[in-house]
Each structure stands twice: as C-alpha cells, then as structure tokens.
C-alpha cells in the first residue's frame, strides 16, 4: 500500500490484501518467539537494576523505537509508537503524507493495552516452556519486539478500515456518531462472516507453517510443532479482532470533529 497515493489507501481491496499479508508476518513472528521459554524476568520490573523503572522488554522496545524514529518510521500513518516520549527527530528528510485519515488519528493508540495482553496472555500461551533461559533473554526480547510491532500495526490498521466504512455510508455513520451510539457503530462495523473467514484462514496457515513439509518434523521445543494453531485463532479472537474494532469505534466516534 502506497501511503503517498491517497486513492489507493482507502480501497477496500488494498486494505484487505494488506491485512492478509500481516497475518503471515504476525504468524511468523509468533513462531519465532515460540522457540524460547517464557523467561518471565524479561517482563518483570526491577529485574535489571541498571534499567531503572523499565522492564528489560520495555527498555529494549524504547531503544528500538528511538532508533526507528530517526528513520522516520513513526511519520508513517500506519505506525504507532509504544513509547512516544522515546521518539527522536528523524535524520532523514520528512515525507509529506496526504491527509487520508482524520487529524486526531495518532491520538488513538491502544499499544499499552496490546503490550499488557501480550505479556500476560500471549507469551505464556506460545512459549516453549515456563522456565527462565538467561542465555536467550536478548533473543526472545527481539522476537517480542517484532511481534508487538506487527500486532500494533495490524490492530491500528482499523483506522483505515473505519475511514473507508465511514465514506461508504456517511449518512448512517454520522447519525450514529451524533447519537454517540457506540453499540450501533460496533454493530455496523462487525461482519461475523468475515471474522469467521479470517479465523479459518489463520488456523490453516498455522497448521501449514508449523511443520517441515519434507520430514513432517517439529521445529520447536513444543510437543506440537512450532505453535498450536488454536493459539493463533485465540489470539485473533481475543486480541486482534476485538482490539481492531475498538480502534475503529474510537476513530469513528470522533469522525465529525
């Protein structure tokens, strides 16, 4: 998707293609994390004295975002930082992206919720085991960061979905927005058949990606391939889909500003 070409950004076919590609990214990032044990110390405050008020994951994520911001990552309308206070002025020239989304779109940021859910629910679910692996603290944290950034981008892509849906039926949307009818908006944007199709597709992808097609051997320490396909389905059901809809609702409720 070319964010410098506004006519392509809100095209539903382009959005759908982007979301499907993100499924692959998310799945592979989670598979990479699944080869390591949980290593709870990485997420525990105070485990590393030199990091001050941050956990090891938070410190690494802040440093990564600082570096990425210098490459103007967070100027892109599809990127949202976990630690906005860590961002730096880009070293590269600014890009003037067209105003496709509403001006407040960067204020809608669910990353604190995503981070909490990832640590408390996703990591225990997909890890190879419950133990500490000090020799892999750096490796598993880098996998965490990649997975978190992929999840964040996918969930916040709901802003583009919301804008596209608003333009498709402005009159009905405006009526619901003026009435502050959150449930009405949620009902209008929810497509059960599409969600069912997404869950079916990610389950099939997880089943396919889990095994070596030549030897049928597992590649992870887990007893069932790299990652249980039902875990991927659960992550979509309990995190990605509902969080995306929350982004859409928050965006639409302010759309008449």
C-alpha positions in Angstrom: 0.0 0.0 0.0 1.4 3.4 -1.1 0.5 6.0 1.6 1.7 8.7 -0.8 -1.2 7.8 -3.1 -4.5 8.5 -1.2 -6.6 7.0 -3.9 -5.1 3.5 -3.1 -5.1 3.8 0.7 -8.8 3.5 1.4 -9.6 1.0 -1.4 -11.1 -2.0 0.5 -9.3 -4.5 -1.8 -6.0 -2.9 -0.9 -6.8 -2.9 2.8 -7.9 -6.5 2.7 -4.7 -7.5 0.9 -2.6 -5.7 3.5 -4.4 -7.4 6.3 -3.9 -10.8 4.8 -0.2 -10.1 4.4 0.0 -9.0 8.0 -1.3 -12.4 9.0 1.8 -14.0 7.7 4.1 -11.5 9.4 2.3 -12.0 12.8 2.3 -15.7 12.5 6.0 -16.0 11.7 6.9 -13.5 14.4 4.9 -15.6 17.0 6.5 -18.8 15.7 9.9 -17.3 16.2 9.0 -16.4 19.8 7.6 -19.8 20.4 11.1 -21.4 20.2 12.0 -19.9 23.5 10.8 -20.4 27.1 8.7 -17.8 28.8 11.6 -16.1 30.7 9.3 -14.0 32.9 12.2 -12.0 34.2 12.3 -10.1 30.9 8.9 -8.6 31.7 9.4 -8.0 35.4 10.1 -4.6 36.8 13.3 -4.3 38.8 14.9 -7.5 37.5 17.7 -5.5 36.0 18.8 -2.7 38.3 20.5 -0.6 35.6 17.2 -0.2 33.7 15.5 2.0 36.3 11.7 2.0 36.1 11.6 -0.2 32.9 11.4 -3.9 32.4 14.0 -5.4 30.1 11.4 -5.6 27.3 10.3 -2.1 27.8 13.9 -0.8 27.8 14.7 -2.7 24.6 11.4 -1.5 22.9 12.1 2.1 23.8 15.6 2.0 22.4 14.3 0.3 19.2 11.6 2.9 18.8 14.1 5.7 19.3 16.3 4.3 16.6 13.4 3.6 14.2 12.0 7.1 14.8 15.3 8.5 13.5 14.5 6.7 10.2 11.0 8.4 10.3 9.1 5.2 10.9 6.5 6.9 13.1 5.8 9.6 10.5 4.0 6.9 8.5 0.2 6.9 9.2 0.2 3.1 9.8 2.7 3.2 12.6 2.0 3.9 16.3 4.7 4.0 19.0 4.6 2.2 22.3 6.7 5.0 23.9 6.1 8.3 22.3 8.4 10.1 24.7 11.3 8.0 23.3 11.0 9.2 19.7 13.6 11.4 18.1 13.7 13.9 15.3 14.2 11.9 12.0 17.6 12.0 10.4 16.0 11.6 7.0 14.0 14.3 5.3 10.4 14.5 6.3 7.8 12.9 4.0 4.6 14.8 3.4 1.9 12.2 3.6 -1.5 13.1 2.2 -4.2 13.6 4.9 -6.2 10.4 4.4 -7.2 9.9 8.0 -8.6 12.4 10.4 -6.1 14.8 12.1 -6.6 13.2 15.5 -5.7 9.6 14.3 -2.4 9.5 16.1 -4.2 10.1 19.4 -5.9 6.7 19.1 -3.3 4.4 20.4 -4.0 1.0 22.1 -0.4 0.0 22.5 -0.4 0.0 26.3 -3.4 -2.5 26.1 -1.6 -4.6 23.4 1.6 -4.7 25.5 -0.3 -5.8 28.6 -2.2 -8.5 26.8 0.9 -9.8 25.0 2.8 -10.2 28.2 0.0 -11.6 30.3 -1.8 -13.8 27.8 0.1 -14.4 24.5 3.6 -15.1 25.8 2.5 -17.8 28.3 0.4 -19.3 25.6 3.0 -19.6 22.9 6.3 -20.1 24.8 8.1 -23.4 24.5 8.0 -23.8 28.3 7.6 -21.9 31.6 11.2 -21.6 32.6 13.9 -18.9 32.5 16.5 -19.0 29.8 19.1 -16.3 30.7 21.2 -17.2 27.6 18.2 -16.2 25.4 17.0 -13.0 27.1 18.1 -10.9 24.2 16.9 -13.2 21.5 13.4 -13.7 22.9 13.1 -10.0 23.6 14.0 -9.1 20.0 11.3 -11.6 18.9 8.8 -9.9 21.3 9.5 -6.5 19.8 8.9 -7.8 16.2 5.7 -9.5 17.3 4.5 -6.4 19.2 5.2 -4.1 16.3 3.4 -6.4 13.9 0.4 -6.7 16.2 0.3 -2.9 16.7 0.3 -2.2 13.0 -2.4 -4.8 12.3 -4.7 -3.5 15.1 -4.3 0.2 14.3 -4.9 -0.5 10.6 -8.5 -0.4 11.9 -8.3 3.4 11.4 -8.1 2.9 7.6 -10.9 0.3 7.8 -13.0 2.8 9.8 -12.4 5.7 7.4 -13.3 3.5 4.4 -16.5 2.3 6.1 -17.4 5.9 7.1 -17.1 7.1 3.5 -19.2 4.2 2.3 -22.2 5.2 4.4 -21.6 8.7 5.7 -25.3 9.5 6.4 -25.8 6.4 8.6 -22.5 6.7 10.3 -23.0 10.4 11.1 -26.4 9.6 12.7 -24.8 7.1 15.0 -21.8 9.3 15.8 -24.1 12.3 16.7 -26.1 10.0 19.0 -22.8 8.7 20.5 -24.3 5.2 19.8 -21.2 3.0 20.5 -23.2 -0.2 20.2 -24.8 0.9 17.0 -21.4 1.7 15.5 -20.0 -1.6 16.7 -22.9 -3.5 15.2 -22.5 -1.7 11.8 -18.8 -2.4 11.5 -18.9 -6.0 12.7 -19.0 -8.6 9.9 -19.3 -12.1 11.5 -18.9 -13.9 8.2 -15.6 -12.0 7.5 -14.3 -12.7 11.0 -15.1 -16.4 10.6 -13.2 -16.5 7.3 -10.2 -14.8 8.9 -10.1 -17.3 11.8 -10.4 -20.2 9.3 -7.5 -18.8 7.2 -5.1 -18.2 10.1 -5.8 -21.6 11.5 -5.0 -23.2 8.1 -1.8 -21.0 7.8 -0.7 -22.0 11.3 -1.2 -25.7 10.5 0.7 -25.4 7.3 3.6 -23.3 8.7 4.1 -25.4 11.7 5.8 -28.4 10.1 8.7 -29.2 7.8 6.8 -30.3 4.6 9.6 -32.8 3.7 10.1 -34.5 7.1 7.0 -33.6 9.0 9.2 -33.0 12.0 8.5 -30.3 14.5 11.0 -27.4 14.7 10.3 -26.2 18.2 10.7 -27.4 21.8 6.9 -27.5 22.0 5.4 -31.0 21.6 3.0 -30.0 18.8 5.0 -28.2 16.1 6.1 -24.6 16.5 2.9 -23.2 17.8 -0.6 -24.6 18.4 -2.8 -23.4 15.6 -5.6 -23.0 18.1 -3.4 -20.5 19.9 -3.3 -18.3 16.8 -7.0 -18.5 16.5 -7.4 -17.5 20.2 -5.0 -14.6 19.7 -7.1 -13.3 16.8 -10.4 -13.9 18.7 -9.3 -12.4 22.0 -6.9 -9.7 20.9 -6.5 -8.8 17.3 -10.2 -8.7 16.2 -11.7 -7.0 19.3 -8.8 -4.5 19.7 -9.1 -3.6 16.0 -12.8 -3.0 16.4 -12.1 -0.8 19.5 -9.7 1.2 17.3 -12.5 1.6 14.7 -15.1 2.7 17.3 -12.7 5.2 18.9 -11.9 6.6 15.5 -15.5 6.8 14.3 -16.8 8.4 17.5 -14.7 11.5 16.7 -15.1 11.5 13.0 -17.4 14.5 12.9 -14.9 16.7 14.7 
